[in-house]
Amino acid sequence: MELIFAGLWLLSLFVFVLVIRNAIDGSKTSRKLDLLVQEIRLLRKEIKDNKHIIDKKV
């Protein structure tokens, strides 16, 4: 009986993980986060390359 309970518990946990994973992938959050990280990297590089302009204005 306990073995059946443990099996059902693991199965429900697996289904729960699949539902959560599908919801995250469906909302395209990871893709949006990747675009945001890429944009931040480009901005940091641009600021680093143009630091002398910022220093002259200050």
Buried (B, 14 or more C-beta within 10 A) or exposed (E): EEEEEEEEEEEEEEEEEEEEEEEEEEEEEEEEEEEEEEEEEEEEEEEEEEEEEEEEEE
